[in-house]
Structures are given as structure tokens and as C-alpha cells.
Amino acid sequence: MTDLNPPALKISRPSPSPAAASALGPRRVAWSGRGMAASDGAGVKLNRVIGQPALQDLDPFLMLDEFGSDDPSAYIAGFPDHPHRGFETVTYMLAGRMRHRDNKGNEGLLEAGSVQWMTAGRGIVHSEMPEQEEGLMQGFQLWLNLPAKDKMTAPRYQDIAPDRIPVAQPAPGVSVKVLAGELGGVRGPVEAGATEPFYVDIRLEPGAALDVALPIGHNAFAYVYEGSAEAGTPAQALERGRIAVLSDGDGVRLASAAGARLILVAGKPLREPVAKYGPFVMNTTDELRQAFADYQAGRF
């Protein structure tokens, strides 16, 4: 998913993140906010949570899109052929199905509950096209940066079916799907890269609470997509559709009085220069120009 006509070139150097600014101990909510309405592909309506003016990025996370509708006209045109270079995309399907095809001859179907972790590396051209299933489409796409040394690696996929995603039950009234990283001795199926990602989908029953250990130094966020929850120490309320960027620390406390579902994601910051323009994320403007030249010359 990408915008092939972005408004401006962005060149930036990493600045101190909210995670880097606090003393160690239990994590607190350093910043909280909402996403903004956006569209991508062939007009698919999205909620852009990371990659919008209020939260442009959170090293190593470049973008988080939430998509969800029971109106097929909002998504059925999908995401026709588009290129990527220099980063990874993580598509997590909660409902509906998405057909993937690329210019290397790969094809797959993402069903409800499945994950696709795609490393674009040196370049790929692919499409992501919804296949209607009882009218509902819901999920997330997350973009993770790649370090300079890995930006020109060969593209690859990790297509993970729902039955390969383990579920932990670390506390009463709590169930956790572990996509990447480890929680309570349960390890997710994603093969981690330089950003050492942690990605879980948490269900809290009414009155439940959970303490989650997180790697010190990782940037982390929680996003509530059903119900309402409290995050951090001291607890801060998060209603549906709100993201909480967490300070640094060794873990975070999550709780819900009424019940909630949320994703909790963390990654090791790269602290490298970022040059990005639409579907390409590199380290310098010269590398961006080369990416466009390679794509236009059919070298992806």
C-alpha cells in the first residue's frame, strides 16, 4: 500500500524519540493521539495512525494504516501494482481476504487472522487486492525501516497462516496472539531482523490486566481497535482509535474495565538518516534518485 504521488520529498535525521527521554522503570504514555482519514491505492479509505502530521514516524516504524469497512465500495478497488524498496511491510488481517501478486511470480491469499511480513529489499512490484468475504474487510499494515546494510537485500516473504500464530494466556481474562517476539515463553513465528520486532494482538476481558515485558531501548506503541483500555504507569485511558507512544522502560501495564482489543508493537530504533518519497525509503537523496531510475528502467 503506497501513495505514488506524495506531496514532498522528506529527508530527515533521527531525533530523540519519546522512548529515549525518560528514566527506566515501568513505561508511561509519553504521547497519545488519533490517526487521520486517508486514502491509498485505488481510493481505499484508511485511518493513518503513524505517517501523519501529528506522528510522522517512530523509529523504526514509518507508517501504520488501519483499514476497516463493511462497505465493499470503500475497499474493493484495492491496491493495484505498485513498487517498494528499502523497508518492510507487515499486513495483519483481522477480517476479510487479500490476494497478493508480484512481478517475481509470487502469489498468495491472506485470510482472516493471517500475517504477511514482506521484506521489499532492493525492489519489488506487487498488488494487494481484496476478495470480498461477507462484505467485511479489516486489518493493519505497518511499515518498518531497514538498516542501510539491508536495504538492497533480496526481496522475501513470510506468509503466516492463522494456525501458525500461537496464543498465550499469561493472566486471567487475557489472551495474546504473538506475531513477532516473545511473551510469557510463547514465541511468534516471524523471523526477526535488525529491528528485533515485537508485535502482539491482545484481548482483555472486562476487569483484566496484564504486565508485558518489553526490551529496554525499543520504541513502542499501543493502539486500541476495540473497546477501551488503560496503558502505562500511571494509567492513562485509551478509547478505541487512540494510539499511545510509550516512554522507555522494562515493561508496560495494560488493563481494561470494560474489555478491549489492542495491538502492542515495539522495535529497536535504527538511528540512521531517512530519505523517503512515496514507495521508496533510503538513506540519501542520491539513493532515492537511483530507486526511481531503477524502477522506471524495469530493474525491479
C-alpha positions in Angstrom: 0.0 0.0 0.0 1.5 3.3 -1.0 1.0 6.7 -2.5 2.8 7.0 -5.8 2.3 10.8 -5.8 3.5 12.1 -2.4 3.4 15.8 -1.8 7.0 16.3 -1.0 10.4 14.7 -0.5 11.3 14.1 3.1 14.8 14.0 4.3 15.4 13.6 8.0 17.8 12.5 10.6 16.6 10.6 13.7 15.8 12.8 16.7 15.5 11.7 20.3 12.3 9.7 20.4 9.7 9.8 23.2 11.2 6.5 24.4 14.6 8.0 24.8 13.6 10.8 27.0 12.6 9.1 30.2 14.2 7.2 33.1 14.0 3.4 33.2 11.3 1.6 35.1 7.7 0.9 34.1 6.7 2.6 30.9 4.3 5.5 30.8 2.4 7.1 28.0 4.7 9.7 26.5 2.2 10.9 23.8 -1.3 9.9 22.7 -3.4 10.9 19.8 -5.6 9.8 16.9 -5.0 8.9 13.3 -6.3 10.8 10.3 -8.5 9.8 7.4 -6.6 9.0 4.3 -6.9 7.0 1.0 -4.4 4.9 -0.8 -4.2 2.5 -3.7 -7.3 2.9 -5.9 -9.1 5.0 -3.4 -9.2 2.6 -0.4 -10.2 4.5 2.7 -7.8 4.2 5.6 -7.1 5.6 9.1 -3.4 6.6 9.0 -2.1 6.3 12.6 1.7 6.7 12.0 2.9 8.6 9.0 0.6 11.6 9.6 1.4 15.2 10.7 1.0 14.5 14.4 3.1 11.4 14.3 5.3 11.3 11.2 7.3 8.3 12.3 8.6 6.4 15.3 11.9 4.9 14.5 12.0 2.2 13.1 8.2 2.5 12.3 7.5 4.5 9.2 3.7 4.1 8.9 0.7 2.3 10.4 -2.5 2.2 8.5 -5.8 0.7 9.9 -8.3 -0.4 7.3 -11.8 -1.5 8.1 -15.2 -1.3 6.4 -18.3 -3.4 5.8 -19.0 -1.4 2.7 -17.2 -3.1 -0.3 -17.2 0.2 -2.2 -14.7 1.6 0.3 -12.0 -1.0 -0.4 -12.9 -3.4 -3.3 -10.7 -1.5 -5.9 -7.7 -2.4 -3.7 -4.1 -1.6 -4.3 -3.1 -2.3 -7.9 0.6 -2.8 -8.9 3.0 -0.5 -7.0 6.7 -0.7 -6.1 8.6 -0.8 -2.8 12.3 -0.5 -2.0 14.2 -0.2 1.3 11.8 -1.3 4.0 9.4 -4.0 5.2 5.6 -4.1 5.2 3.6 -6.1 7.7 0.0 -6.9 6.8 -2.2 -8.3 9.6 -5.7 -9.4 8.5 -8.4 -9.3 11.2 -11.3 -10.0 8.7 -11.7 -10.5 5.0 -9.2 -11.7 2.5 -6.4 -10.1 0.4 -4.9 -11.5 -2.7 -1.2 -10.8 -3.3 0.7 -11.0 -6.6 4.1 -9.6 -7.6 6.4 -9.3 -10.6 8.5 -12.2 -9.5 5.7 -14.7 -10.0 4.7 -15.0 -6.3 1.1 -15.2 -5.4 -0.8 -15.8 -2.1 -4.0 -15.2 -0.3 -4.1 -13.6 3.1 -7.1 -14.8 5.1 -8.6 -13.5 8.3 -6.1 -14.0 11.2 -3.0 -14.3 8.9 0.1 -12.2 8.6 2.4 -11.3 5.7 5.8 -9.9 6.6 7.3 -8.7 3.3 10.9 -7.5 3.0 10.9 -5.3 -0.1 14.7 -5.0 0.0 16.2 -3.9 -3.4 12.8 -3.7 -5.1 9.5 -5.4 -5.9 6.3 -4.5 -7.7 3.2 -6.1 -6.3 -0.6 -5.7 -5.9 -2.9 -6.3 -2.9 -6.4 -6.9 -4.0 -9.3 -7.5 -1.6 -11.5 -10.5 -2.1 -14.9 -9.9 -0.6 -15.9 -12.2 2.3 -19.3 -11.3 3.8 -18.6 -7.7 3.0 -16.2 -7.1 5.8 -12.5 -6.1 5.5 -10.4 -5.2 8.5 -6.7 -5.2 9.4 -3.5 -3.2 9.7 -0.4 -2.5 7.6 2.8 -1.5 9.3 5.9 -0.2 7.6 9.3 -0.9 9.2 12.5 0.7 8.1 15.5 -1.5 7.1 19.1 -0.6 8.1 21.3 0.8 5.4 23.2 -2.5 5.1 20.0 -4.4 4.3 18.2 -2.0 2.0 19.4 -3.8 -1.1 18.8 -7.3 0.1 16.8 -9.8 -2.0 13.1 -9.5 -1.5 11.4 -12.2 0.5 8.0 -13.0 2.2 6.9 -14.6 5.4 3.3 -15.7 4.8 2.0 -16.9 8.1 -1.4 -18.7 8.3 -3.7 -18.2 11.3 -2.9 -21.7 12.7 0.8 -20.8 12.9 0.2 -17.9 15.2 0.5 -19.0 18.8 -1.8 -17.7 21.5 -0.5 -17.0 25.0 -2.8 -16.8 28.1 -0.5 -15.0 30.5 -3.1 -13.8 33.0 -6.8 -14.4 33.9 -9.1 -12.9 31.2 -6.2 -12.2 28.8 -5.3 -13.9 25.5 -2.5 -12.7 23.3 -1.7 -13.6 19.7 2.1 -13.5 19.4 3.1 -12.5 15.8 6.7 -11.5 16.5 8.9 -11.6 19.6 8.2 -13.5 22.8 5.6 -13.1 25.5 5.3 -15.4 28.5 7.5 -18.1 27.0 5.5 -18.1 23.7 7.4 -17.1 20.6 5.9 -15.7 17.4 6.6 -17.3 14.0 8.2 -14.2 12.4 11.9 -14.4 11.8 13.2 -11.2 13.4 15.6 -8.8 11.6 17.8 -5.9 12.7 14.8 -4.1 14.3 14.1 -7.1 16.6 10.4 -6.5 16.3 7.8 -7.3 18.9 4.2 -7.5 17.7 1.2 -8.9 19.6 -2.6 -8.7 19.4 -4.1 -8.6 22.9 -7.6 -9.3 24.1 -8.5 -8.1 27.6 -11.8 -9.3 29.1 -13.6 -6.8 31.4 -11.6 -6.3 34.5 -8.4 -7.9 33.2 -4.9 -6.6 33.4 -1.5 -7.6 32.0 2.1 -6.6 32.6 4.1 -7.0 29.4 7.9 -7.1 29.4 9.5 -5.0 26.6 13.1 -4.7 25.6 14.8 -1.7 27.1 15.6 0.9 24.4 12.9 -0.3 21.9 10.4 2.3 20.8 6.9 1.0 21.5 3.3 1.9 21.0 -0.2 0.5 21.8 -3.2 1.0 19.6 -6.8 0.2 20.8 -9.0 -1.0 18.0 -11.9 -2.4 20.1 -13.4 -1.2 23.4 -11.2 0.9 25.8 -8.2 0.3 27.9 -5.7 1.9 30.2 -1.9 1.9 29.5 1.2 2.8 31.4 2.2 3.8 34.9 0.4 5.9 35.9 -2.5 4.5 33.9 -3.8 6.6 31.0 -7.2 5.9 29.4 -7.2 5.0 25.7 -10.5 4.7 23.9 -11.0 3.0 20.6 -8.9 4.6 17.8 -6.2 6.1 20.0 -2.5 5.4 19.9 -0.2 5.6 22.9 3.5 6.1 22.3 5.3 4.7 25.3 8.4 6.0 27.1 11.4 3.8 27.6 11.4 1.2 30.3 11.4 -2.5 31.0 7.6 -3.2 30.5 4.1 -1.7 30.4 0.9 -2.4 32.3 -2.3 -2.7 30.3 -5.8 -3.0 31.8 -9.4 -2.7 30.8 -12.5 -2.2 32.9 -15.0 -2.8 30.0 -12.9 -5.1 27.7 -10.6 -4.2 24.8 -8.6 -5.4 21.9 -5.3 -3.7 21.0 -2.0 -4.2 19.3 1.2 -3.6 21.1 4.3 -3.2 18.9 8.0 -2.4 19.7 11.1 -2.2 17.7 14.8 -1.4 18.0 15.5 2.1 16.6 18.0 2.3 13.7 19.0 5.9 14.3 20.0 6.4 10.7 19.3 9.2 8.2 15.9 8.6 6.4 15.3 9.8 2.9 11.8 8.8 1.7 9.5 9.5 -1.1 6.3 7.5 -1.5 7.2 3.9 -2.0 10.9 4.2 -1.5 12.8 4.6 1.8 16.5 5.1 1.6 19.3 7.0 3.4 20.3 9.6 0.9 18.7 11.6 -1.9 21.1 10.0 -4.4 19.8 6.6 -3.4 16.2 7.8 -3.9 17.0 9.1 -7.4 18.6 5.7 -8.1 15.5 3.9 -6.9 13.3 5.8 -9.3 15.7 5.3 -12.1 15.8 1.5 -11.5 12.1 1.3 -11.3 11.5 3.3 -14.5 14.1 1.2 -16.2 12.3 -2.1 -15.2 15.2 -3.2 -12.9 12.9 -4.2 -10.0 
